């Protein structure tokens, strides 16, 4: 970006993008320092009746430039950190903002109800949909209730029950993915977590209604894929989708989890990389700095993207829909070397 670029027009807008109540990440410290300096100058100007307008404008311009430089050049590891931010909007936050009259349905009719995988019926601009997804918690109590977004076997069986309900009534399915992975505990193994996920993969490939999956934050391994087989797979700008976490990859390849930064770069797990590889169909833009800076703006972008793809999919008959879904996944992993 040229040194002579005029940031003054952007300063008032960009200054609002990092509100005080958002916890900063490590790489955002230069922004925080400038914001603190800006607050000090404004306080001095008001309390001492001093004209510090030029100094304030200079800091505002520098703050605007710093935010643009940082947020428009994020590394894969920085995007992983944003995807995990505890103040990021979760599945039910998006459901509240994007869908009307959401009615949650419970239980897998076999074991019980998994609160880490909410699901139910809602309306998207008058269109009845079945919405399922992973839900994390914002504090320890909520995370224990939601199992940190890691679903049990009954969560995936509940999801499939609701997807079958959608097929019965001809309603499209919206899957909102945000999980570090399926729950790996002994109880989950005893209740056959691998079978539950594998069964979902097969059955989702055959469902005769449109399916749209969106990776909201973390898209971890089979836990994400268990509700991720879809006609359209979308990702929020700062989400990641991977067979293993960067820390897990680093522990295997480098024998040291501290190499997670290098692993994130090598694995090509960001939305931008996966769009280039043809794994996903669209990257959904987030507010500058991440969806946690403005839940409303992020939700509007998500809703618009879902609507656009639903309109396209609803024009297809069942045979075309299923053939397209099959071809989509058969084409993964095909490369031509020069």
Buried (B, 14 or more C-beta within 10 A) or exposed (E): EEEEEEBEEBBEEBBEBBEEEBEBBEBBEBBEEBBEBBEEBBEBBEEEEEEBEEBBEBBBBBBBBBBBEBBEEBEBBBBBBBBBBEBBBBBBBBBBBBBEEBEBBEEBEEBEBBBBBBBBBBBBEEBBBBBBBBBBBEEEEBBEEBBBBBBBBBBBBBBBBBBEBBBEEEBBBBBBBBBBBBBEEEEBEEBEBEEBBBBBBEBBBEBEBBBBBBBBBBBBBBBBBBBBBBBBBBBBBBBBBBBBBBBBBBBEEEEEBEBBBBBBBBBBBBBBBBBEEEBBBBBBBBBBBBBBBBBEBBBEBBBEBBBBBBEEBEEBEEEEBBEEBEEBEEEEEEEEEE
